[in-house]
Every structure is written in structure tokens, then in C-alpha cells.
């Protein structure tokens, strides 16, 4: 152990050393369930401290460790579930899906009640051509969810989100293509459905009332026309069950619910030059672009389309973070920092 005088003797003249906090002050433990098994998820940080006269002129590095602690021995398949959970968490925090986990190991307590490494673990999957490489200032910090962790982890574990719009390759971070436009629209529609309880849409009640009336008419017609198959009427009823607001109105409802944050972000120095205006006309143009793509057309994607796509990605993230329990001020500060 070093005291303050020991550190002073090690520091070069006019040098600086990184003084780190005790591990207990920067570690956090969360209780979760994986496959109905109680698990403690531990978030810790590993420090490598250097002096400023080192060759790369860095004070040091901070690496994140996530560990899952079980009270009983588990079968190997739960490792895959842990890996998938970490991959989902990191994808959301980095806003990319080309995640690399440096190493996976298993440990077990020995007779001295200390953890002893048992094995290294390899999980084989399709790997991207390159991996996300962002500084800590460009990702959403894990600890921001400390006060709403239950909501955060429930959204992730229940897969109550759509992240197909996230880049899977570093070369695609600033690229907008047909697939991205479709995936953004899918995610917007997912967020609309997930937020229905908060959007205060009176039209939903009218749509439900209309659906009920039409189903009764379909049943009456079915009773009179037995020549039509059961499969046909099942198809009709399934179609009625999906009735909702048109996509443009869905996106507008979602925008109005998150308008203050999104408009404020679009006017920050980093984004104001895109000159994106979110309104019903521009949303409708975006929906029409998606519809043309879905029906096999190949419309040109303009810079205006690309800028609006970026704004819609922000809307998805704002909506998702709000459902995870963060308030408007925190969401704005996070997004303003990472953009």
C-alpha cells in the first residue's frame, strides 16, 4: 500500500498521476433474473495507472468488467443468455450492434472464499468486419440507469425495443440506405405501440369501437355464407385486429410526446446545420419514401432524406430511454454529449 508521500516520490518533476477512487465507490450490484434464476449483475472498473512521462502521454485507462454471480452451479447454456444480455446492453449504450466483448471467463469460489478462474469461454457467432470503437464520452454511461435499473433491464430482457436500425459496421455509421429507412420505420411503429398508454390518443378508442362493429358484421355475414371457408374469415378478423392509426399519424403522436427534447437537440451546434424540421408533411414524405422502397421501387435517397432519417433515429432513442425510466433533462444531456 502507498500513502500520499509514497506517491509523491514516484511522480516525476512537474508530473501528474491519476488518483483513483476505492473500488467500492465505483462498483455497483444489480439483482436480475435470467431464465428464472436469481443473478447478481456486478459492474466494476479496472484501472491501469500511468505517469504523464509515459510514451503515449496518457494518465491511464479504465476498463469495464461485467460479472454474473450465481448462488448455485449452472448449466453452460445460461452463459449464452448472459452473453446475449450483455450484447443487447452494449448495443444500446454504444448505439451500434457490432459489439466486441474482449473476454469471457468463469470463476468459482475456493476454500478461502476467493474467486478462482475455472475456464475461458468462447461463444461463436457471425462477427462483423470491424467492431465499434468509441471513446467513453461518445457512449451512454451504464450508471445513468442506477435510479431506474428495474425499468431499464426489463425493457432489455423482454426485448421491448427494435434496434435493427443500429449500424452493424463502422463504415455504415453515417450511411442511409433502403434497409435503414425500412428499419427506422419499423422501430418507430414499435415505439408507438410501446407508448400507447402514455400518448393519450382518443382516436384509439374510436378505432377499437369500429373494429368491434366490423367484427360483428363479419360474423353475421359468415353465418349467412357458409360457402366461404373458416380460413378466409380468420384472415379477415386477423386483419381487423391490426387496425391502427396510419404510419404518419403514429409518428406524429410519438413526436408530439417527445417534441421538446428532439427539437432542442436538433437546434444544438452539432445538428443545427442539418436544418431538419419535423412536422406532419415531412413525416408523410418519409413514410412515402418507405412505401416506395417496400413496393420494389428504387427512389433516390437525398441528403434531406438522410438528415430526416437521423432525426427519426434520435426520436426512437429518446422514446426508448424515456421508457427505460430516464427523465427529459437526463435524456437531453446524454444525447447532446454522445452525438
Secondary structure, DSSP 4 states (H G I P E B T S, - for coil): ---HHHHHHHSPTT--BPPPPPHHHH-EEEEEEETTEEEEEEEEEEEEE-BTTSTT---EEEEEEEEEE-SS---THHHHHHHHHHHHHHHHHHTBS-------EEEEE-TTS-EEEEEE-----PPPSS-----GGGS--GGGGGGGHHHHHHHHHTT-S--TTSBSSGGGTT---HHHHHHHHHHHHHHHHHTHHHH--HHHHHHHHHHHHHHHHHHHHHHH-TTS-HHHHHHHHHHHHT----HHHHHHHHHHHHHHHHHHHHTSTTTGGG----SHHHHHHHHHHHHHHHTT------HHHHHHHHHHHHHHHHHHHHHTT--HHHHHHHHHHH-
